[in-house]
Amino acid sequence: MKDPYQVLGVARTASDDDVKKAYRALARELHPDLNPGDKRAEERFKEISAAYDFLSDSTKRAQYDAGEIDATGAAKRRSHARSGAGKGGGGRSGFGFGSGFPFGDNADDILAELMRRRDRGRAQATGGGRGPDIRHSLTVSFIDAAAGAAKRVTLISGRTVDVRIPPGTTDGQTLRLKGQGQAGGGGEAGDALIDIKVESHPFFTRRDLDVLTDLPVSVQEAVGGGKVTVPTIAGKVTLTVPPGSNTGTVLRLKGRGIAGPGGSAGDQLVTLKVVLPDNDAEFKALVDKWGPRHGYDPRAKAGMG
């Protein structure tokens, strides 16, 4: 394998996050679905996947940076190759004709490489050589994340799978699909890691397992009370507004929040917001008549008077 830093286009001093960002950017660019029939893109995708797998292993990366191993993971040994001809009829040509050995005709180096390849072959034959994990991003709506859903996703490998979004999934959470990553060299495949991005909602937010929403109500509903319709993550329900409610009054819809462990569920907390009519002359005249006889000071009640 080539220098993994060069393959991903990052410096040796790059942080783990920088390495991950570079890999994701290249993976999106070289996705098979975006490059159908492009063999070069396919090979580049394999290269960057192998490079990321290598550099994401902190032990391998440290050994590589220290010059202890090469980009294949093989230990480096100091060469004791003799100079000049005499053995093999060509100096360093012993295994140089297509053998794939990255050294001269030193017997110790050749034996070590043969043993390494033999052990790697045995590991692959017995299910070793696990393939690298592949990361994907998936954006879901607030409702799907809160209530749970199933989404069909096309993986970088080109496979299409159904991903179950568990109820209560949070922004930044990672879901693992076992065996859906890159195939290993004769061994098991890695996993597909699905990084979840949850979209914001126009009137829902969450706090742990509770769902929060502000509900506009009219003056009539706030003063006299009444039944109003409220959206929830599972659909619309009816809520009773008590008479004399005010802006800031919080009403609780029990069990209408996000499902938790053991069959438990959060609540939906509804904060009332009293909304005045828009430029209604009759309403203004009514308040002007009522005000002088029933005036009150809300700031004094709040301790600000």
C-alpha positions in Angstrom: 0.0 0.0 0.0 1.1 3.6 -0.7 1.9 6.0 2.1 -1.5 6.3 3.8 -0.9 10.0 4.5 -0.4 10.7 0.8 -3.4 8.5 -0.1 -5.7 10.6 2.1 -3.9 13.9 1.4 -3.1 14.8 5.0 0.0 15.7 6.8 1.7 13.4 9.3 0.8 15.8 12.0 -3.0 15.6 11.1 -5.3 14.9 14.1 -7.6 11.9 14.1 -10.5 14.2 13.3 -8.6 15.6 10.3 -7.9 12.1 9.1 -11.6 11.2 9.5 -12.7 14.3 7.6 -10.4 13.7 4.8 -11.6 10.1 4.4 -15.2 11.1 4.5 -14.7 13.8 1.8 -12.9 11.4 -0.5 -15.4 8.6 0.2 -18.2 10.9 -0.9 -16.3 11.9 -4.0 -15.5 8.3 -5.0 -18.8 6.7 -4.0 -19.5 3.9 -6.5 -23.0 5.2 -7.0 -21.6 8.5 -8.2 -19.0 6.9 -10.4 -20.7 3.9 -12.1 -18.3 1.9 -14.2 -15.3 4.0 -13.2 -12.6 1.4 -12.3 -10.1 4.0 -11.3 -12.5 5.5 -8.8 -13.2 2.0 -7.5 -9.5 1.4 -7.0 -9.0 4.8 -5.3 -11.9 4.1 -3.0 -10.3 0.8 -2.0 -7.0 2.7 -1.4 -8.5 5.4 0.8 -10.5 2.8 2.8 -7.3 0.8 3.5 -5.4 4.0 4.3 -8.1 5.2 6.8 -8.3 1.7 8.4 -4.5 1.9 8.9 -4.3 5.4 10.3 -7.4 5.0 12.5 -5.5 2.2 14.3 -3.6 4.3 16.9 -1.0 1.5 17.5 -0.3 1.0 13.8 -0.1 4.7 13.2 2.4 5.2 16.0 4.5 2.3 14.8 4.4 3.6 11.2 5.4 7.1 12.3 8.3 5.7 14.2 9.5 3.8 11.2 8.9 0.4 12.9 6.4 -0.9 10.2 5.7 -0.1 6.6 2.3 0.8 5.1 1.3 -2.9 4.8 1.8 -3.4 8.6 5.0 -5.4 8.1 7.8 -4.9 10.6 10.8 -3.1 9.1 14.2 -4.7 9.5 17.6 -3.2 8.9 18.9 -4.5 5.6 22.1 -6.5 5.7 22.2 -7.1 1.9 25.7 -7.4 0.5 26.8 -5.2 -2.3 28.3 -6.4 -5.5 27.6 -9.4 -7.7 28.6 -13.0 -7.0 25.4 -14.5 -5.6 22.4 -14.6 -7.9 24.4 -13.3 -10.8 23.2 -9.7 -10.5 23.9 -8.2 -7.1 20.4 -7.3 -5.6 18.4 -9.0 -8.3 17.6 -12.2 -6.4 13.9 -11.7 -5.9 13.6 -8.5 -7.9 11.9 -9.9 -11.0 8.2 -9.7 -10.0 8.6 -11.4 -6.7 7.1 -8.5 -4.7 9.7 -8.6 -1.9 10.7 -5.1 -0.9 14.4 -6.0 -0.2 17.5 -7.6 -1.7 18.7 -11.1 -1.4 19.4 -11.1 2.4 18.3 -14.6 3.7 17.0 -13.3 7.0 14.8 -10.7 5.4 13.4 -13.1 2.8 12.6 -15.7 5.5 10.9 -13.2 7.7 8.7 -12.0 4.8 7.8 -15.5 3.8 6.8 -16.3 7.4 4.7 -13.1 7.6 2.9 -13.9 4.4 2.3 -17.4 5.6 0.8 -16.3 8.9 -1.4 -13.7 7.1 -2.7 -16.4 4.8 -3.5 -18.6 7.7 -5.4 -15.8 9.4 -7.4 -15.1 6.3 -8.2 -18.8 5.8 -9.5 -19.1 9.4 -11.7 -16.0 9.2 -9.1 -13.4 10.2 -8.2 -10.3 8.3 -11.3 -8.4 9.3 -12.2 -5.7 6.8 -12.4 -2.0 7.9 -15.5 -0.3 9.2 -17.0 2.3 6.7 -18.7 5.4 8.0 -21.9 6.9 6.4 -24.0 9.9 7.3 -27.8 9.8 7.5 -30.1 12.8 8.1 -33.5 12.0 9.7 -36.4 14.2 10.8 -37.0 15.1 14.4 -40.2 13.0 14.4 -38.4 9.9 13.0 -35.6 10.3 15.5 -38.0 10.7 18.4 -40.6 8.1 17.5 -38.4 5.7 15.6 -38.5 4.8 11.9 -37.0 2.6 9.2 -34.9 4.1 6.5 -33.5 2.6 3.3 -29.9 3.5 2.9 -27.4 2.9 0.0 -24.1 2.1 1.5 -20.8 3.2 0.0 -20.3 -0.4 -1.1 -23.4 0.0 -3.3 -25.6 -2.3 -1.2 -29.0 -1.1 -0.1 -30.1 -1.9 3.4 -32.9 -1.0 5.8 -31.7 0.9 8.8 -33.9 0.9 12.0 -33.8 4.2 13.7 -34.6 3.5 17.4 -37.0 5.7 19.3 -35.1 8.5 21.0 -32.2 8.6 18.7 -30.1 11.7 19.3 -28.2 14.0 17.0 -24.6 12.7 16.6 -25.5 9.1 17.6 -23.8 6.3 15.6 -25.7 3.2 14.6 -23.7 0.0 13.8 -24.6 -2.4 11.0 -22.7 -5.6 11.7 -20.9 -7.0 8.7 -21.9 -4.3 6.3 -18.5 -2.6 6.0 -15.6 -3.4 3.6 -14.8 -7.0 3.0 -11.7 -8.4 4.6 -9.0 -10.2 2.7 -10.6 -13.6 3.0 -12.0 -12.9 6.5 -15.1 -11.2 7.9 -16.3 -7.9 6.7 -16.1 -4.8 8.8 -19.2 -2.9 10.0 -21.1 0.1 8.5 -21.2 3.0 11.0 -24.2 5.3 10.4 -23.7 8.8 11.9 -27.1 10.3 12.5 -27.9 13.9 11.9 -31.3 15.0 13.4 -33.0 17.9 11.6 -34.5 20.7 13.8 -38.3 20.9 14.0 -40.4 24.1 13.6 -42.1 23.7 17.0 -40.7 20.7 18.8 -37.5 20.4 20.9 -36.5 17.7 23.3 -35.1 17.5 26.9 -34.1 14.0 27.7 -37.3 12.0 27.0 -39.6 15.0 27.2 -40.8 16.8 24.1 -41.3 20.6 24.5 -43.5 22.8 22.4 -44.9 26.4 22.6 -48.6 26.6 21.9 -50.3 29.8 20.8 -53.7 30.4 22.3 -56.3 33.2 21.8 -57.4 35.6 24.5 -60.8 33.9 24.7 -59.1 30.4 25.2 -56.8 31.8 27.9 -59.4 33.7 29.8 -62.4 31.4 29.5 -60.5 28.1 29.1 -61.5 25.5 26.5 -60.3 22.5 24.5 -57.6 23.0 21.9 -55.7 20.8 19.4 -52.1 20.1 20.0 -49.6 18.4 17.7 -47.5 15.6 19.3 -44.8 13.3 17.8 -47.5 10.6 17.4 -50.2 12.9 15.9 -52.7 15.5 17.1 -54.5 15.3 20.5 -56.9 17.4 22.5 -55.7 19.5 25.4 -57.9 21.3 28.0 -56.7 24.9 28.7 -57.8 25.9 32.2 -59.7 29.2 32.6 -57.4 32.1 33.6 -54.3 30.6 31.9 -51.6 33.0 30.9 -48.5 33.1 28.8 -45.9 30.8 30.4 -48.5 28.4 31.8 -47.1 24.8 31.3 -49.5 21.9 30.7 -48.3 18.3 30.7 -49.4 15.6 28.3 -48.5 12.4 30.2 -46.6 9.8 28.2 -46.7 11.7 25.0 -42.9 12.2 24.9 -40.2 9.8 23.8 -40.2 6.1 24.5 -37.6 5.1 27.1 -36.2 1.8 28.5 -38.6 -0.8 30.0 -41.7 0.6 28.4 -41.4 4.0 30.1 -41.9 7.3 28.2 -41.4 11.0 28.6 -44.1 13.6 28.6 -44.9 16.5 26.3 -44.7 19.8 28.0 -46.9 22.5 26.4 -46.1 26.1 27.2 -49.0 28.5 26.5 -48.4 31.7 24.6 -51.3 34.1 24.6 -51.6 35.9 21.3 -53.6 39.1 20.8 -55.7 39.7 17.7 -54.0 41.8 15.0 -55.1 45.5 15.0 -58.7 44.7 16.0 -60.4 48.1 16.7 -63.3 46.5 18.5 -61.0 44.6 20.8 -58.9 47.8 21.5 -62.1 49.7 22.3 -63.2 47.0 24.7 -59.8 47.0 26.5 -59.8 50.8 26.7 -63.2 50.7 28.4 -62.3 47.9 30.7 -58.8 49.1 31.6 -59.5 52.3 33.7 -62.0 50.3 35.9 -59.9 47.1 36.3 -56.4 48.2 35.8 -53.5 46.0 37.2 -49.7 46.1 37.3 -48.1 42.8 36.1 -44.6 44.2 36.8 -45.5 44.8 40.4 -46.8 41.3 40.7 -43.5 40.0 39.3 -41.6 42.0 41.9 -40.3 44.6 39.4 -42.6 47.4 40.4 
